[in-house]
């Protein structure tokens, strides 16, 4: 008998491996709680950035991965950044790296904090 799928499996096709947490059930529980608290589109963008690991994603790359339009993806990244400023935990952060977008401009590379 297989384990019951997590909320990640049910809603996004991702597994918990896409969300960073250290070993242990409390970390897993915290990752699940974070996931449930994020609105659907922010969750989609967050999971895309999390799945990229240390490589991170520019907004342009996140748009391609999530198939969201620029205005939506950019706003969701902004929302994830702002949540970290007012909440108890930083969700995503500027990695300090820059990569070229499809238009050739430099863009912030976002990573999970």
Phi and psi restraints in degrees (range 20) as a CNS / XPLOR table:
assign (resid 1 and name C) (resid 2 and name N)
       (resid 2 and name CA) (resid 2 and name C) 1.0 -87.3 20.0 2
assign (resid 2 and name N) (resid 2 and name CA)
       (resid 2 and name C) (resid 3 and name N) 1.0 158.6 20.0 2
assign (resid 2 and name C) (resid 3 and name N)
       (resid 3 and name CA) (resid 3 and name C) 1.0 -69.6 20.0 2
assign (resid 3 and name N) (resid 3 and name CA)
       (resid 3 and name C) (resid 4 and name N) 1.0 151.7 20.0 2
assign (resid 3 and name C) (resid 4 and name N)
       (resid 4 and name CA) (resid 4 and name C) 1.0 -64.5 20.0 2
assign (resid 4 and name N) (resid 4 and name CA)
       (resid 4 and name C) (resid 5 and name N) 1.0 134.9 20.0 2
assign (resid 4 and name C) (resid 5 and name N)
       (resid 5 and name CA) (resid 5 and name C) 1.0 -64.0 20.0 2
assign (resid 5 and name N) (resid 5 and name CA)
       (resid 5 and name C) (resid 6 and name N) 1.0 146.9 20.0 2
assign (resid 5 and name C) (resid 6 and name N)
       (resid 6 and name CA) (resid 6 and name C) 1.0 -80.7 20.0 2
assign (resid 6 and name N) (resid 6 and name CA)
       (resid 6 and name C) (resid 7 and name N) 1.0 173.2 20.0 2
assign (resid 6 and name C) (resid 7 and name N)
       (resid 7 and name CA) (resid 7 and name C) 1.0 -58.5 20.0 2
assign (resid 7 and name N) (resid 7 and name CA)
       (resid 7 and name C) (resid 8 and name N) 1.0 -33.5 20.0 2
assign (resid 7 and name C) (resid 8 and name N)
       (resid 8 and name CA) (resid 8 and name C) 1.0 -61.6 20.0 2
assign (resid 8 and name N) (resid 8 and name CA)
       (resid 8 and name C) (resid 9 and name N) 1.0 -47.5 20.0 2
assign (resid 8 and name C) (resid 9 and name N)
       (resid 9 and name CA) (resid 9 and name C) 1.0 -62.7 20.0 2
assign (resid 9 and name N) (resid 9 and name CA)
       (resid 9 and name C) (resid 10 and name N) 1.0 -42.3 20.0 2
assign (resid 9 and name C) (resid 10 and name N)
       (resid 10 and name CA) (resid 10 and name C) 1.0 -68.6 20.0 2
assign (resid 10 and name N) (resid 10 and name CA)
       (resid 10 and name C) (resid 11 and name N) 1.0 -45.3 20.0 2
assign (resid 10 and name C) (resid 11 and name N)
       (resid 11 and name CA) (resid 11 and name C) 1.0 -95.1 20.0 2
assign (resid 11 and name N) (resid 11 and name CA)
       (resid 11 and name C) (resid 12 and name N) 1.0 -22.0 20.0 2
assign (resid 11 and name C) (resid 12 and name N)
       (resid 12 and name CA) (resid 12 and name C) 1.0 -134.1 20.0 2
assign (resid 12 and name N) (resid 12 and name CA)
       (resid 12 and name C) (resid 13 and name N) 1.0 -8.0 20.0 2
assign (resid 12 and name C) (resid 13 and name N)
       (resid 13 and name CA) (resid 13 and name C) 1.0 78.0 20.0 2
assign (resid 13 and name N) (resid 13 and name CA)
       (resid 13 and name C) (resid 14 and name N) 1.0 0.0 20.0 2
assign (resid 13 and name C) (resid 14 and name N)
       (resid 14 and name CA) (resid 14 and name C) 1.0 -92.3 20.0 2
assign (resid 14 and name N) (resid 14 and name CA)
       (resid 14 and name C) (resid 15 and name N) 1.0 162.8 20.0 2
assign (resid 14 and name C) (resid 15 and name N)
       (resid 15 and name CA) (resid 15 and name C) 1.0 -111.9 20.0 2
assign (resid 15 and name N) (resid 15 and name CA)
       (resid 15 and name C) (resid 16 and name N) 1.0 173.8 20.0 2
assign (resid 15 and name C) (resid 16 and name N)
       (resid 16 and name CA) (resid 16 and name C) 1.0 -59.7 20.0 2
assign (resid 16 and name N) (resid 16 and name CA)
       (resid 16 and name C) (resid 17 and name N) 1.0 -20.9 20.0 2
assign (resid 16 and name C) (resid 17 and name N)
       (resid 17 and name CA) (resid 17 and name C) 1.0 -61.3 20.0 2
assign (resid 17 and name N) (resid 17 and name CA)
       (resid 17 and name C) (resid 18 and name N) 1.0 -20.7 20.0 2
assign (resid 17 and name C) (resid 18 and name N)
       (resid 18 and name CA) (resid 18 and name C) 1.0 -76.3 20.0 2
assign (resid 18 and name N) (resid 18 and name CA)
       (resid 18 and name C) (resid 19 and name N) 1.0 -16.9 20.0 2
assign (resid 18 and name C) (resid 19 and name N)
       (resid 19 and name CA) (resid 19 and name C) 1.0 -110.9 20.0 2
assign (resid 19 and name N) (resid 19 and name CA)
       (resid 19 and name C) (resid 20 and name N) 1.0 125.8 20.0 2
assign (resid 19 and name C) (resid 20 and name N)
       (resid 20 and name CA) (resid 20 and name C) 1.0 -70.1 20.0 2
assign (resid 20 and name N) (resid 20 and name CA)
       (resid 20 and name C) (resid 21 and name N) 1.0 133.7 20.0 2
assign (resid 20 and name C) (resid 21 and name N)
       (resid 21 and name CA) (resid 21 and name C) 1.0 -160.2 20.0 2
assign (resid 21 and name N) (resid 21 and name CA)
       (resid 21 and name C) (resid 22 and name N) 1.0 155.1 20.0 2
assign (resid 21 and name C) (resid 22 and name N)
       (resid 22 and name CA) (resid 22 and name C) 1.0 -82.6 20.0 2
assign (resid 22 and name N) (resid 22 and name CA)
       (resid 22 and name C) (resid 23 and name N) 1.0 173.8 20.0 2
assign (resid 22 and name C) (resid 23 and name N)
       (resid 23 and name CA) (resid 23 and name C) 1.0 -63.2 20.0 2
assign (resid 23 and name N) (resid 23 and name CA)
       (resid 23 and name C) (resid 24 and name N) 1.0 144.2 20.0 2
assign (resid 23 and name C) (resid 24 and name N)
       (resid 24 and name CA) (resid 24 and name C) 1.0 122.0 20.0 2
assign (resid 24 and name N) (resid 24 and name CA)
       (resid 24 and name C) (resid 25 and name N) 1.0 149.5 20.0 2
assign (resid 24 and name C) (resid 25 and name N)
       (resid 25 and name CA) (resid 25 and name C) 1.0 -69.5 20.0 2
assign (resid 25 and name N) (resid 25 and name CA)
       (resid 25 and name C) (resid 26 and name N) 1.0 -31.7 20.0 2
assign (resid 25 and name C) (resid 26 and name N)
       (resid 26 and name CA) (resid 26 and name C) 1.0 -67.7 20.0 2
assign (resid 26 and name N) (resid 26 and name CA)
       (resid 26 and name C) (resid 27 and name N) 1.0 -37.1 20.0 2
assign (resid 26 and name C) (resid 27 and name N)
       (resid 27 and name CA) (resid 27 and name C) 1.0 -66.9 20.0 2
assign (resid 27 and name N) (resid 27 and name CA)
       (resid 27 and name C) (resid 28 and name N) 1.0 -40.0 20.0 2
assign (resid 27 and name C) (resid 28 and name N)
       (resid 28 and name CA) (resid 28 and name C) 1.0 -63.6 20.0 2
assign (resid 28 and name N) (resid 28 and name CA)
       (resid 28 and name C) (resid 29 and name N) 1.0 -42.8 20.0 2
assign (resid 28 and name C) (resid 29 and name N)
       (resid 29 and name CA) (resid 29 and name C) 1.0 -62.1 20.0 2
assign (resid 29 and name N) (resid 29 and name CA)
       (resid 29 and name C) (resid 30 and name N) 1.0 -40.8 20.0 2
assign (resid 29 and name C) (resid 30 and name N)
       (resid 30 and name CA) (resid 30 and name C) 1.0 -64.3 20.0 2
assign (resid 30 and name N) (resid 30 and name CA)
       (resid 30 and name C) (resid 31 and name N) 1.0 -40.8 20.0 2
assign (resid 30 and name C) (resid 31 and name N)
       (resid 31 and name CA) (resid 31 and name C) 1.0 -63.6 20.0 2
assign (resid 31 and name N) (resid 31 and name CA)
       (resid 31 and name C) (resid 32 and name N) 1.0 -42.4 20.0 2
assign (resid 31 and name C) (resid 32 and name N)
       (resid 32 and name CA) (resid 32 and name C) 1.0 -63.8 20.0 2
assign (resid 32 and name N) (resid 32 and name CA)
       (resid 32 and name C) (resid 33 and name N) 1.0 -40.8 20.0 2
assign (resid 32 and name C) (resid 33 and name N)
       (resid 33 and name CA) (resid 33 and name C) 1.0 -63.7 20.0 2
assign (resid 33 and name N) (resid 33 and name CA)
       (resid 33 and name C) (resid 34 and name N) 1.0 -43.2 20.0 2
assign (resid 33 and name C) (resid 34 and name N)
       (resid 34 and name CA) (resid 34 and name C) 1.0 -59.2 20.0 2
assign (resid 34 and name N) (resid 34 and name CA)
       (resid 34 and name C) (resid 35 and name N) 1.0 -47.1 20.0 2
assign (resid 34 and name C) (resid 35 and name N)
       (resid 35 and name CA) (resid 35 and name C) 1.0 -58.7 20.0 2
assign (resid 35 and name N) (resid 35 and name CA)
       (resid 35 and name C) (resid 36 and name N) 1.0 -45.0 20.0 2
assign (resid 35 and name C) (resid 36 and name N)
       (resid 36 and name CA) (resid 36 and name C) 1.0 -67.0 20.0 2
assign (resid 36 and name N) (resid 36 and name CA)
       (resid 36 and name C) (resid 37 and name N) 1.0 -27.9 20.0 2
assign (resid 36 and name C) (resid 37 and name N)
       (resid 37 and name CA) (resid 37 and name C) 1.0 -78.9 20.0 2
assign (resid 37 and name N) (resid 37 and name CA)
       (resid 37 and name C) (resid 38 and name N) 1.0 -20.2 20.0 2
assign (resid 37 and name C) (resid 38 and name N)
       (resid 38 and name CA) (resid 38 and name C) 1.0 -84.9 20.0 2
assign (resid 38 and name N) (resid 38 and name CA)
       (resid 38 and name C) (resid 39 and name N) 1.0 134.5 20.0 2
assign (resid 38 and name C) (resid 39 and name N)
       (resid 39 and name CA) (resid 39 and name C) 1.0 -59.0 20.0 2
assign (resid 39 and name N) (resid 39 and name CA)
       (resid 39 and name C) (resid 40 and name N) 1.0 158.0 20.0 2
assign (resid 39 and name C) (resid 40 and name N)
       (resid 40 and name CA) (resid 40 and name C) 1.0 -49.6 20.0 2
assign (resid 40 and name N) (resid 40 and name CA)
       (resid 40 and name C) (resid 41 and name N) 1.0 -51.2 20.0 2
assign (resid 40 and name C) (resid 41 and name N)
       (resid 41 and name CA) (resid 41 and name C) 1.0 -72.1 20.0 2
assign (resid 41 and name N) (resid 41 and name CA)
       (resid 41 and name C) (resid 42 and name N) 1.0 -36.2 20.0 2
assign (resid 41 and name C) (resid 42 and name N)
       (resid 42 and name CA) (resid 42 and name C) 1.0 -64.4 20.0 2
assign (resid 42 and name N) (resid 42 and name CA)
       (resid 42 and name C) (resid 43 and name N) 1.0 -38.8 20.0 2
assign (resid 42 and name C) (resid 43 and name N)
       (resid 43 and name CA) (resid 43 and name C) 1.0 -60.6 20.0 2
assign (resid 43 and name N) (resid 43 and name CA)
       (resid 43 and name C) (resid 44 and name N) 1.0 -42.6 20.0 2
assign (resid 43 and name C) (resid 44 and name N)
       (resid 44 and name CA) (resid 44 and name C) 1.0 -61.6 20.0 2
assign (resid 44 and name N) (resid 44 and name CA)
       (resid 44 and name C) (resid 45 and name N) 1.0 -44.9 20.0 2
assign (resid 44 and name C) (resid 45 and name N)
       (resid 45 and name CA) (resid 45 and name C) 1.0 -69.3 20.0 2
assign (resid 45 and name N) (resid 45 and name CA)
       (resid 45 and name C) (resid 46 and name N) 1.0 -44.2 20.0 2
assign (resid 45 and name C) (resid 46 and name N)
       (resid 46 and name CA) (resid 46 and name C) 1.0 -58.6 20.0 2
assign (resid 46 and name N) (resid 46 and name CA)
       (resid 46 and name C) (resid 47 and name N) 1.0 -45.5 20.0 2
assign (resid 46 and name C) (resid 47 and name N)
       (resid 47 and name CA) (resid 47 and name C) 1.0 -64.6 20.0 2
assign (resid 47 and name N) (resid 47 and name CA)
       (resid 47 and name C) (resid 48 and name N) 1.0 -36.0 20.0 2
assign (resid 47 and name C) (resid 48 and name N)
       (resid 48 and name CA) (resid 48 and name C) 1.0 -64.8 20.0 2
assign (resid 48 and name N) (resid 48 and name CA)
       (resid 48 and name C) (resid 49 and name N) 1.0 -44.1 20.0 2
assign (resid 48 and name C) (resid 49 and name N)
       (resid 49 and name CA) (resid 49 and name C) 1.0 -66.8 20.0 2
assign (resid 49 and name N) (resid 49 and name CA)
       (resid 49 and name C) (resid 50 and name N) 1.0 -41.9 20.0 2
assign (resid 49 and name C) (resid 50 and name N)
       (resid 50 and name CA) (resid 50 and name C) 1.0 -62.4 20.0 2
assign (resid 50 and name N) (resid 50 and name CA)
       (resid 50 and name C) (resid 51 and name N) 1.0 -41.2 20.0 2
assign (resid 50 and name C) (resid 51 and name N)
       (resid 51 and name CA) (resid 51 and name C) 1.0 -65.5 20.0 2
assign (resid 51 and name N) (resid 51 and name CA)
       (resid 51 and name C) (resid 52 and name N) 1.0 -26.1 20.0 2
assign (resid 51 and name C) (resid 52 and name N)
       (resid 52 and name CA) (resid 52 and name C) 1.0 -75.3 20.0 2
assign (resid 52 and name N) (resid 52 and name CA)
       (resid 52 and name C) (resid 53 and name N) 1.0 -13.4 20.0 2
assign (resid 52 and name C) (resid 53 and name N)
       (resid 53 and name CA) (resid 53 and name C) 1.0 61.5 20.0 2
assign (resid 53 and name N) (resid 53 and name CA)
       (resid 53 and name C) (resid 54 and name N) 1.0 -143.2 20.0 2
assign (resid 53 and name C) (resid 54 and name N)
       (resid 54 and name CA) (resid 54 and name C) 1.0 -67.1 20.0 2
assign (resid 54 and name N) (resid 54 and name CA)
       (resid 54 and name C) (resid 55 and name N) 1.0 -17.3 20.0 2
assign (resid 54 and name C) (resid 55 and name N)
       (resid 55 and name CA) (resid 55 and name C) 1.0 -69.0 20.0 2
assign (resid 55 and name N) (resid 55 and name CA)
       (resid 55 and name C) (resid 56 and name N) 1.0 -33.7 20.0 2
assign (resid 55 and name C) (resid 56 and name N)
       (resid 56 and name CA) (resid 56 and name C) 1.0 65.9 20.0 2
assign (resid 56 and name N) (resid 56 and name CA)
       (resid 56 and name C) (resid 57 and name N) 1.0 -177.5 20.0 2
assign (resid 56 and name C) (resid 57 and name N)
       (resid 57 and name CA) (resid 57 and name C) 1.0 -139.6 20.0 2
assign (resid 57 and name N) (resid 57 and name CA)
       (resid 57 and name C) (resid 58 and name N) 1.0 143.0 20.0 2
assign (resid 57 and name C) (resid 58 and name N)
       (resid 58 and name CA) (resid 58 and name C) 1.0 -80.3 20.0 2
assign (resid 58 and name N) (resid 58 and name CA)
       (resid 58 and name C) (resid 59 and name N) 1.0 167.5 20.0 2
assign (resid 58 and name C) (resid 59 and name N)
       (resid 59 and name CA) (resid 59 and name C) 1.0 -60.1 20.0 2
assign (resid 59 and name N) (resid 59 and name CA)
       (resid 59 and name C) (resid 60 and name N) 1.0 -41.0 20.0 2
assign (resid 59 and name C) (resid 60 and name N)
       (resid 60 and name CA) (resid 60 and name C) 1.0 -58.1 20.0 2
assign (resid 60 and name N) (resid 60 and name CA)
       (resid 60 and name C) (resid 61 and name N) 1.0 -45.2 20.0 2
assign (resid 60 and name C) (resid 61 and name N)
       (resid 61 and name CA) (resid 61 and name C) 1.0 -68.2 20.0 2
assign (resid 61 and name N) (resid 61 and name CA)
       (resid 61 and name C) (resid 62 and name N) 1.0 -39.0 20.0 2
assign (resid 61 and name C) (resid 62 and name N)
       (resid 62 and name CA) (resid 62 and name C) 1.0 -63.0 20.0 2
assign (resid 62 and name N) (resid 62 and name CA)
       (resid 62 and name C) (resid 63 and name N) 1.0 -37.2 20.0 2
assign (resid 62 and name C) (resid 63 and name N)
       (resid 63 and name CA) (resid 63 and name C) 1.0 -60.0 20.0 2
assign (resid 63 and name N) (resid 63 and name CA)
       (resid 63 and name C) (resid 64 and name N) 1.0 -43.8 20.0 2
assign (resid 63 and name C) (resid 64 and name N)
       (resid 64 and name CA) (resid 64 and name C) 1.0 -66.5 20.0 2
assign (resid 64 and name N) (resid 64 and name CA)
       (resid 64 and name C) (resid 65 and name N) 1.0 -43.2 20.0 2
assign (resid 64 and name C) (resid 65 and name N)
       (resid 65 and name CA) (resid 65 and name C) 1.0 -66.8 20.0 2
assign (resid 65 and name N) (resid 65 and name CA)
       (resid 65 and name C) (resid 66 and name N) 1.0 -42.0 20.0 2
assign (resid 65 and name C) (resid 66 and name N)
       (resid 66 and name CA) (resid 66 and name C) 1.0 -91.8 20.0 2
assign (resid 66 and name N) (resid 66 and name CA)
       (resid 66 and name C) (resid 67 and name N) 1.0 -12.8 20.0 2
assign (resid 66 and name C) (resid 67 and name N)
       (resid 67 and name CA) (resid 67 and name C) 1.0 61.9 20.0 2
assign (resid 67 and name N) (resid 67 and name CA)
       (resid 67 and name C) (resid 68 and name N) 1.0 29.2 20.0 2
assign (resid 67 and name C) (resid 68 and name N)
       (resid 68 and name CA) (resid 68 and name C) 1.0 -95.8 20.0 2
assign (resid 68 and name N) (resid 68 and name CA)
       (resid 68 and name C) (resid 69 and name N) 1.0 148.6 20.0 2
assign (resid 68 and name C) (resid 69 and name N)
       (resid 69 and name CA) (resid 69 and name C) 1.0 -67.4 20.0 2
assign (resid 69 and name N) (resid 69 and name CA)
       (resid 69 and name C) (resid 70 and name N) 1.0 158.5 20.0 2
assign (resid 69 and name C) (resid 70 and name N)
       (resid 70 and name CA) (resid 70 and name C) 1.0 -53.8 20.0 2
assign (resid 70 and name N) (resid 70 and name CA)
       (resid 70 and name C) (resid 71 and name N) 1.0 -49.4 20.0 2
assign (resid 70 and name C) (resid 71 and name N)
       (resid 71 and name CA) (resid 71 and name C) 1.0 -60.1 20.0 2
assign (resid 71 and name N) (resid 71 and name CA)
       (resid 71 and name C) (resid 72 and name N) 1.0 -39.2 20.0 2
assign (resid 71 and name C) (resid 72 and name N)
       (resid 72 and name CA) (resid 72 and name C) 1.0 -69.4 20.0 2
assign (resid 72 and name N) (resid 72 and name CA)
       (resid 72 and name C) (resid 73 and name N) 1.0 -48.1 20.0 2
assign (resid 72 and name C) (resid 73 and name N)
       (resid 73 and name CA) (resid 73 and name C) 1.0 -64.2 20.0 2
assign (resid 73 and name N) (resid 73 and name CA)
       (resid 73 and name C) (resid 74 and name N) 1.0 -45.3 20.0 2
assign (resid 73 and name C) (resid 74 and name N)
       (resid 74 and name CA) (resid 74 and name C) 1.0 -60.8 20.0 2
assign (resid 74 and name N) (resid 74 and name CA)
       (resid 74 and name C) (resid 75 and name N) 1.0 -43.0 20.0 2
assign (resid 74 and name C) (resid 75 and name N)
       (resid 75 and name CA) (resid 75 and name C) 1.0 -65.7 20.0 2
assign (resid 75 and name N) (resid 75 and name CA)
       (resid 75 and name C) (resid 76 and name N) 1.0 -37.2 20.0 2
assign (resid 75 and name C) (resid 76 and name N)
       (resid 76 and name CA) (resid 76 and name C) 1.0 -69.4 20.0 2
assign (resid 76 and name N) (resid 76 and name CA)
       (resid 76 and name C) (resid 77 and name N) 1.0 -38.0 20.0 2
assign (resid 76 and name C) (resid 77 and name N)
       (resid 77 and name CA) (resid 77 and name C) 1.0 -63.2 20.0 2
assign (resid 77 and name N) (resid 77 and name CA)
       (resid 77 and name C) (resid 78 and name N) 1.0 -45.8 20.0 2
assign (resid 77 and name C) (resid 78 and name N)
       (resid 78 and name CA) (resid 78 and name C) 1.0 -58.2 20.0 2
assign (resid 78 and name N) (resid 78 and name CA)
       (resid 78 and name C) (resid 79 and name N) 1.0 -41.2 20.0 2
assign (resid 78 and name C) (resid 79 and name N)
       (resid 79 and name CA) (resid 79 and name C) 1.0 -63.3 20.0 2
assign (resid 79 and name N) (resid 79 and name CA)
       (resid 79 and name C) (resid 80 and name N) 1.0 -41.4 20.0 2
assign (resid 79 and name C) (resid 80 and name N)
       (resid 80 and name CA) (resid 80 and name C) 1.0 -65.5 20.0 2
assign (resid 80 and name N) (resid 80 and name CA)
       (resid 80 and name C) (resid 81 and name N) 1.0 -38.2 20.0 2
assign (resid 80 and name C) (resid 81 and name N)
       (resid 81 and name CA) (resid 81 and name C) 1.0 -66.5 20.0 2
assign (resid 81 and name N) (resid 81 and name CA)
       (resid 81 and name C) (resid 82 and name N) 1.0 -45.6 20.0 2
assign (resid 81 and name C) (resid 82 and name N)
       (resid 82 and name CA) (resid 82 and name C) 1.0 -64.8 20.0 2
assign (resid 82 and name N) (resid 82 and name CA)
       (resid 82 and name C) (resid 83 and name N) 1.0 -37.3 20.0 2
assign (resid 82 and name C) (resid 83 and name N)
       (resid 83 and name CA) (resid 83 and name C) 1.0 -56.5 20.0 2
assign (resid 83 and name N) (resid 83 and name CA)
       (resid 83 and name C) (resid 84 and name N) 1.0 -40.0 20.0 2
assign (resid 83 and name C) (resid 84 and name N)
       (resid 84 and name CA) (resid 84 and name C) 1.0 -67.1 20.0 2
assign (resid 84 and name N) (resid 84 and name CA)
       (resid 84 and name C) (resid 85 and name N) 1.0 -27.5 20.0 2
assign (resid 84 and name C) (resid 85 and name N)
       (resid 85 and name CA) (resid 85 and name C) 1.0 -76.9 20.0 2
assign (resid 85 and name N) (resid 85 and name CA)
       (resid 85 and name C) (resid 86 and name N) 1.0 -29.8 20.0 2
assign (resid 85 and name C) (resid 86 and name N)
       (resid 86 and name CA) (resid 86 and name C) 1.0 -108.0 20.0 2
assign (resid 86 and name N) (resid 86 and name CA)
       (resid 86 and name C) (resid 87 and name N) 1.0 -16.7 20.0 2
assign (resid 86 and name C) (resid 87 and name N)
       (resid 87 and name CA) (resid 87 and name C) 1.0 -100.1 20.0 2
assign (resid 87 and name N) (resid 87 and name CA)
       (resid 87 and name C) (resid 88 and name N) 1.0 -178.8 20.0 2
assign (resid 87 and name C) (resid 88 and name N)
       (resid 88 and name CA) (resid 88 and name C) 1.0 -76.5 20.0 2
assign (resid 88 and name N) (resid 88 and name CA)
       (resid 88 and name C) (resid 89 and name N) 1.0 -13.8 20.0 2
assign (resid 88 and name C) (resid 89 and name N)
       (resid 89 and name CA) (resid 89 and name C) 1.0 -138.6 20.0 2
assign (resid 89 and name N) (resid 89 and name CA)
       (resid 89 and name C) (resid 90 and name N) 1.0 142.8 20.0 2
assign (resid 89 and name C) (resid 90 and name N)
       (resid 90 and name CA) (resid 90 and name C) 1.0 -81.3 20.0 2
assign (resid 90 and name N) (resid 90 and name CA)
       (resid 90 and name C) (resid 91 and name N) 1.0 129.8 20.0 2
assign (resid 90 and name C) (resid 91 and name N)
       (resid 91 and name CA) (resid 91 and name C) 1.0 -93.2 20.0 2
assign (resid 91 and name N) (resid 91 and name CA)
       (resid 91 and name C) (resid 92 and name N) 1.0 -53.8 20.0 2
assign (resid 91 and name C) (resid 92 and name N)
       (resid 92 and name CA) (resid 92 and name C) 1.0 -131.5 20.0 2
assign (resid 92 and name N) (resid 92 and name CA)
       (resid 92 and name C) (resid 93 and name N) 1.0 157.4 20.0 2
assign (resid 92 and name C) (resid 93 and name N)
       (resid 93 and name CA) (resid 93 and name C) 1.0 -144.4 20.0 2
assign (resid 93 and name N) (resid 93 and name CA)
       (resid 93 and name C) (resid 94 and name N) 1.0 160.2 20.0 2
assign (resid 93 and name C) (resid 94 and name N)
       (resid 94 and name CA) (resid 94 and name C) 1.0 -69.3 20.0 2
assign (resid 94 and name N) (resid 94 and name CA)
       (resid 94 and name C) (resid 95 and name N) 1.0 122.7 20.0 2
assign (resid 94 and name C) (resid 95 and name N)
       (resid 95 and name CA) (resid 95 and name C) 1.0 -74.9 20.0 2
assign (resid 95 and name N) (resid 95 and name CA)
       (resid 95 and name C) (resid 96 and name N) 1.0 -13.7 20.0 2
assign (resid 95 and name C) (resid 96 and name N)
       (resid 96 and name CA) (resid 96 and name C) 1.0 90.8 20.0 2
assign (resid 96 and name N) (resid 96 and name CA)
       (resid 96 and name C) (resid 97 and name N) 1.0 -12.2 20.0 2
assign (resid 96 and name C) (resid 97 and name N)
       (resid 97 and name CA) (resid 97 and name C) 1.0 -89.9 20.0 2
assign (resid 97 and name N) (resid 97 and name CA)
       (resid 97 and name C) (resid 98 and name N) 1.0 157.7 20.0 2
assign (resid 97 and name C) (resid 98 and name N)
       (resid 98 and name CA) (resid 98 and name C) 1.0 -133.0 20.0 2
assign (resid 98 and name N) (resid 98 and name CA)
       (resid 98 and name C) (resid 99 and name N) 1.0 141.6 20.0 2
assign (resid 98 and name C) (resid 99 and name N)
       (resid 99 and name CA) (resid 99 and name C) 1.0 -132.9 20.0 2
assign (resid 99 and name N) (resid 99 and name CA)
       (resid 99 and name C) (resid 100 and name N) 1.0 155.8 20.0 2
assign (resid 99 and name C) (resid 100 and name N)
       (resid 100 and name CA) (resid 100 and name C) 1.0 -71.9 20.0 2
assign (resid 100 and name N) (resid 100 and name CA)
       (resid 100 and name C) (resid 101 and name N) 1.0 140.6 20.0 2
assign (resid 100 and name C) (resid 101 and name N)
       (resid 101 and name CA) (resid 101 and name C) 1.0 -87.7 20.0 2
assign (resid 101 and name N) (resid 101 and name CA)
       (resid 101 and name C) (resid 102 and name N) 1.0 178.4 20.0 2
assign (resid 101 and name C) (resid 102 and name N)
       (resid 102 and name CA) (resid 102 and name C) 1.0 -63.3 20.0 2
assign (resid 102 and name N) (resid 102 and name CA)
       (resid 102 and name C) (resid 103 and name N) 1.0 -21.6 20.0 2
assign (resid 102 and name C) (resid 103 and name N)
       (resid 103 and name CA) (resid 103 and name C) 1.0 -91.6 20.0 2
assign (resid 103 and name N) (resid 103 and name CA)
       (resid 103 and name C) (resid 104 and name N) 1.0 1.5 20.0 2
assign (resid 103 and name C) (resid 104 and name N)
       (resid 104 and name CA) (resid 104 and name C) 1.0 90.1 20.0 2
assign (resid 104 and name N) (resid 104 and name CA)
       (resid 104 and name C) (resid 105 and name N) 1.0 3.2 20.0 2
assign (resid 104 and name C) (resid 105 and name N)
       (resid 105 and name CA) (resid 105 and name C) 1.0 -92.0 20.0 2
assign (resid 105 and name N) (resid 105 and name CA)
       (resid 105 and name C) (resid 106 and name N) 1.0 152.7 20.0 2
assign (resid 105 and name C) (resid 106 and name N)
       (resid 106 and name CA) (resid 106 and name C) 1.0 -73.2 20.0 2
assign (resid 106 and name N) (resid 106 and name CA)
       (resid 106 and name C) (resid 107 and name N) 1.0 140.8 20.0 2
assign (resid 106 and name C) (resid 107 and name N)
       (resid 107 and name CA) (resid 107 and name C) 1.0 -138.3 20.0 2
assign (resid 107 and name N) (resid 107 and name CA)
       (resid 107 and name C) (resid 108 and name N) 1.0 152.2 20.0 2
assign (resid 107 and name C) (resid 108 and name N)
       (resid 108 and name CA) (resid 108 and name C) 1.0 -61.9 20.0 2
assign (resid 108 and name N) (resid 108 and name CA)
       (resid 108 and name C) (resid 109 and name N) 1.0 138.6 20.0 2
assign (resid 108 and name C) (resid 109 and name N)
       (resid 109 and name CA) (resid 109 and name C) 1.0 -99.5 20.0 2
assign (resid 109 and name N) (resid 109 and name CA)
       (resid 109 and name C) (resid 110 and name N) 1.0 117.0 20.0 2
assign (resid 109 and name C) (resid 110 and name N)
       (resid 110 and name CA) (resid 110 and name C) 1.0 -92.5 20.0 2
assign (resid 110 and name N) (resid 110 and name CA)
       (resid 110 and name C) (resid 111 and name N) 1.0 139.1 20.0 2
assign (resid 110 and name C) (resid 111 and name N)
       (resid 111 and name CA) (resid 111 and name C) 1.0 -132.9 20.0 2
assign (resid 111 and name N) (resid 111 and name CA)
       (resid 111 and name C) (resid 112 and name N) 1.0 159.1 20.0 2
assign (resid 111 and name C) (resid 112 and name N)
       (resid 112 and name CA) (resid 112 and name C) 1.0 -71.4 20.0 2
assign (resid 112 and name N) (resid 112 and name CA)
       (resid 112 and name C) (resid 113 and name N) 1.0 134.9 20.0 2
